[in-house]
């Protein structure tokens, strides 16, 4: 799959021990040439995305800011719409709105939130998305669904980006990726986390062959709008090393892949800076991935790659 969108890189960071530490992180992300700072939305030892992204906006100039992703089950859509609009206003139009149906079992169990089966969570997310989209439009919203009701509420404030901030939906299953292909501006491809935990079972879903299948689902569901979609991949493991094959062999053993599958998986990067750049270019050509998400632990090691590829 050929896609000539220029590369951009995001950093996922969610933890800091103080305001000063958080400000130092977000400024460094911007200074090193990354496009976006994203935050997860969990109930464990991380900062809350709303206030943390607002502080990040106040201390950066061009850095885009996003959720990757809000868990729909933690917020009523009327509250979510207000938070999305507020972040877009406070960032002066730099916010990217990522929304998911929820998946991490530990969050639900710890907070006593009922964990419905995936189909119900996805249905609820779709209703929420319709409501949020309506409330961001600035007109009174009337909605009566299976999960939510809105009765003439008008959203405020009005977001800077119209009609709404770019919508990010990601996942690893066919239904969510098909929804994303039809409705999102940015489609994130991930391993399937239906089990509610990240463990070795996810590895076999991260092979190049499985990724071919997922891109096929996206293309089929998107139809003519495929050219308007930005494809994102969250790289979970990044190792800058001169021992590319040895690193791949050790990864393969832990994730149920062959060495060649580990080298080709879009969810891992291993090798020298030159090799990693070559891999990313090849993956963009094969799958269309131009928006590369990385963990904060890769911030410094991947800076030379960002310097070479960002914008190309």
C-alpha positions, 0 to 999 in steps of 0.5 A: 500500500503506497502512501506518501503522507510525510512522516510525523512522530508522537510521544506517549507520556503520562507520568510526572512527579511535579509540574516542573517535571511535566513541563520539562518533558513536554518542552523536550518533546517539542524541542526534539521535533516530535509532532505530538504529545499524547496521553493514555487514559487509565486509572493507575499511576498516571496524570489525568489527561485533561489538566496535564494536556492543558498545562502542556499547551500552556508551555509549548508553541507548536506541539500538537496534543492528544488523547490516545485514547480517552476511555469512553466508559469513564465519562458521560459524553456531555462531560467529554465534549466539554473537555475536548472543546476546552482543550482545543480552545486552550491549545489554540487548535492543537488538540487531537481527540482520540476515543476508545471503548475501554479495554483494561480490566484492571481499571474496571475492576479497581474502580468498580465499573461494570465491564460489559462485553466488547460489543456493548462497549463499542455500541456505547462509544458510537452513541457517545461519539454522535453526541460529542460531535453534535455538542461540538457543533454549537447547536442544541442536541437532542439524542435518545439512544440505548445508553445515553439521552441528551435533551436540548443541551448546547455544547460550550465552548466552541472548538477552534478546529471546525467542525471538530478536532481530528478524531483518532480511533484505533484498535486491533479488531475488525469491527473497531478498525472498520468503524475507524475507517468510516468515521475517523481522521486518524486510524490507529492500528494496534494489536488486539487487546480483547483480553484486557491485558498486554501479555505474550498472547498479543505478540502473535497478533502483531506479525506483518501478516496480521497487519496486512489483514488489518490494513485490508479491513481498513481499506475495505471499510473506508472505500473512497475516503482511504486517501483522506485517512492518516494511518498511525501505528503505536510502536511499543518497543524500540531498541537502537542497537548494532545487534539487530538480529540478536535483539529480534531473536530475543523478542521473537522468543517472548512474543510467539513470532519467528525472528523474521516476523519480529524484524518486520512487525510494525509494533517494534523497531530494532537496529541502527538509526539507518536500519530503523529509518529504512524499516519505517520507509518500507512500512510506510510503503507497505501499509501506509503508516506515516504517523509513528507513535512512540513511548517516552522511553524512546524520546532521546534514542529516536531523536536522530530518526525524527530529525532525519524523517519528520516531514519527508 
